[in-house]
């Protein structure tokens, strides 16, 4: 299994384009520099923002792509609404997966010495590695505020290089 995290710089995106589309079906094109991508198992823990993702995964491995924003107080959240592949058939068709029964550990409040387990819905896009060839991904993402109001909808291109 290869876990991929896409970290979207919501503050920069929204300040750069305050009139961005609010419609997921018609997202505003975005520059690659506001999306940082990294994968588990990489030789170095870097998250380039140049529109490329290199990952190591054997044929048959599952790839899970999750999205996040660097909002410490959850001022913004991101939902990947579409992930489409083109080019070589290196990955199976992406499927959205939602696990409403997931749990996460959070820092303790007060004098509790250990992290506390909390309910947290896990959502990701999953696909399987079919070949070690480059593939292009078109990613549509919707940014929300704390009250789930749509702040903007954007589209990125991400070149994915797969290696054994």
C-alpha positions as CSV (number, residue, x, y, z in Angstrom):
1,X,0.0,0.0,0.0
2,X,1.2,3.5,-0.9
3,X,-0.3,6.4,0.9
4,X,-0.2,9.7,-1.0
5,X,-0.9,13.0,0.6
6,X,-1.8,16.1,-1.4
7,X,-1.5,19.3,0.7
8,X,-3.3,22.2,-0.8
9,X,-2.3,25.8,0.2
10,X,-5.8,27.1,0.6
11,X,-4.8,30.5,1.9
12,X,-2.6,31.3,-1.1
13,X,-5.1,29.8,-3.6
14,X,-8.1,31.8,-2.2
15,X,-6.1,35.1,-1.8
16,X,-4.7,34.7,-5.3
17,X,-8.1,34.1,-6.9
18,X,-10.9,35.5,-4.6
19,X,-13.4,35.1,-7.4
20,X,-12.7,31.4,-8.0
21,X,-15.5,29.2,-9.1
22,X,-17.9,28.0,-6.4
23,X,-19.2,25.2,-8.7
24,X,-17.4,21.8,-8.4
25,X,-18.5,21.0,-12.0
26,X,-16.6,24.1,-13.3
27,X,-13.5,24.5,-11.3
28,X,-10.9,27.3,-11.7
29,X,-7.6,26.1,-13.1
30,X,-4.8,26.4,-10.5
31,X,-1.0,26.6,-10.7
32,X,0.9,23.6,-9.4
33,X,2.7,25.6,-6.8
34,X,-0.2,25.5,-4.4
35,X,-0.4,21.7,-4.3
36,X,2.4,19.7,-2.5
37,X,2.4,16.0,-3.2
38,X,4.3,13.3,-1.4
39,X,4.1,9.5,-1.1
40,X,5.1,7.0,1.6
41,X,8.1,4.9,0.8
42,X,9.9,7.7,-1.0
43,X,13.7,8.0,-0.8
44,X,13.4,11.4,0.7
45,X,10.6,13.1,2.5
46,X,10.0,16.0,0.2
47,X,6.7,17.4,-1.0
48,X,7.4,19.1,-4.3
49,X,4.9,21.6,-5.7
50,X,6.0,21.4,-9.3
51,X,3.0,19.3,-10.6
52,X,5.0,16.0,-10.3
53,X,4.7,13.1,-8.0
54,X,7.2,10.2,-8.0
55,X,6.3,7.1,-6.1
56,X,7.6,3.6,-5.7
57,X,5.0,0.8,-5.8
58,X,5.1,-2.8,-7.0
59,X,2.6,-4.0,-9.6
60,X,-0.7,-4.8,-7.8
61,X,-0.1,-2.4,-4.9
62,X,-3.0,-0.2,-3.8
63,X,-2.5,3.6,-3.9
64,X,-4.6,5.8,-1.6
65,X,-4.7,9.5,-2.2
66,X,-5.8,11.8,0.6
67,X,-6.1,15.6,0.6
68,X,-5.4,18.1,3.4
69,X,-4.7,21.7,4.0
70,X,-2.1,23.1,6.5
71,X,-4.8,24.7,8.6
72,X,-3.9,24.2,12.2
73,X,-7.3,25.3,13.4
74,X,-9.3,23.8,10.5
75,X,-10.1,27.2,9.1
76,X,-10.2,25.5,5.7
77,X,-10.8,21.9,4.6
78,X,-10.5,20.3,1.2
79,X,-12.5,17.7,-0.6
80,X,-11.2,16.1,-3.8
81,X,-14.4,15.9,-5.9
82,X,-12.9,14.3,-9.0
83,X,-9.7,12.4,-9.9
84,X,-9.3,11.4,-13.5
85,X,-6.4,9.7,-15.2
86,X,-5.1,10.0,-18.7
87,X,-2.1,8.7,-20.6
88,X,-0.8,5.2,-20.0
89,X,-3.0,2.7,-18.2
90,X,-0.6,2.5,-15.3
91,X,-3.3,2.8,-12.6
92,X,-6.8,1.4,-12.4
93,X,-9.7,3.8,-12.4
94,X,-9.7,5.8,-9.2
95,X,-12.5,5.0,-6.8
96,X,-13.7,7.2,-3.9
97,X,-13.7,5.4,-0.6
98,X,-15.3,6.7,2.6
99,X,-14.9,4.9,6.0
100,X,-17.3,6.5,8.4
101,X,-16.1,4.3,11.3
102,X,-12.5,5.4,11.3
103,X,-10.8,6.6,14.4
104,X,-8.0,9.0,15.1
105,X,-5.9,9.8,18.1
106,X,-5.9,13.4,19.4
107,X,-3.7,15.1,22.0
108,X,-5.1,14.8,25.5
109,X,-6.8,17.7,27.1
110,X,-6.2,18.5,30.8
111,X,-4.2,16.0,32.7
112,X,-4.8,12.8,30.7
113,X,-1.4,11.3,30.0
114,X,-2.3,9.5,26.8
115,X,-3.8,10.5,23.4
116,X,-7.6,10.1,23.2
117,X,-9.3,8.1,20.5
118,X,-11.9,10.0,18.5
119,X,-14.3,9.3,15.7
120,X,-13.0,10.6,12.4
121,X,-14.4,9.9,8.9
122,X,-11.6,8.7,6.5
123,X,-12.0,9.6,2.8
124,X,-9.6,8.9,0.0
125,X,-9.3,7.9,-3.6
126,X,-8.0,4.4,-4.2
127,X,-6.5,2.7,-7.3
128,X,-4.2,-0.2,-8.1
129,X,-0.8,-0.1,-9.8
130,X,-1.0,-1.8,-13.2
131,X,2.3,-0.8,-14.8
132,X,5.3,1.3,-14.2
133,X,4.6,4.1,-16.6
134,X,3.9,7.8,-16.3
135,X,0.3,8.9,-16.0
136,X,-1.4,12.3,-15.8
137,X,-4.0,13.0,-13.2
138,X,-6.6,15.8,-13.3
139,X,-7.6,16.6,-9.7
140,X,-10.6,18.8,-8.9
141,X,-10.9,20.0,-5.3
142,X,-13.4,22.1,-3.4
143,X,-12.4,24.2,-0.4
144,X,-14.7,24.7,2.5
145,X,-14.8,26.9,5.6
146,X,-15.7,25.6,9.1
147,X,-19.4,25.9,8.4
148,X,-19.0,23.9,5.1
149,X,-19.5,26.9,2.9
150,X,-17.8,26.6,-0.5
151,X,-14.9,29.0,-0.7
152,X,-13.6,27.9,-4.1
153,X,-13.3,25.0,-6.6
154,X,-10.0,24.4,-8.3
155,X,-8.4,22.0,-10.8
156,X,-4.8,20.8,-11.0
157,X,-2.8,18.6,-13.3
158,X,-0.4,16.2,-11.6
159,X,2.1,14.1,-13.5
160,X,2.7,10.8,-11.7
161,X,5.8,8.7,-12.2
162,X,5.6,5.1,-11.0
163,X,8.7,3.0,-10.3
164,X,9.2,-0.4,-8.8
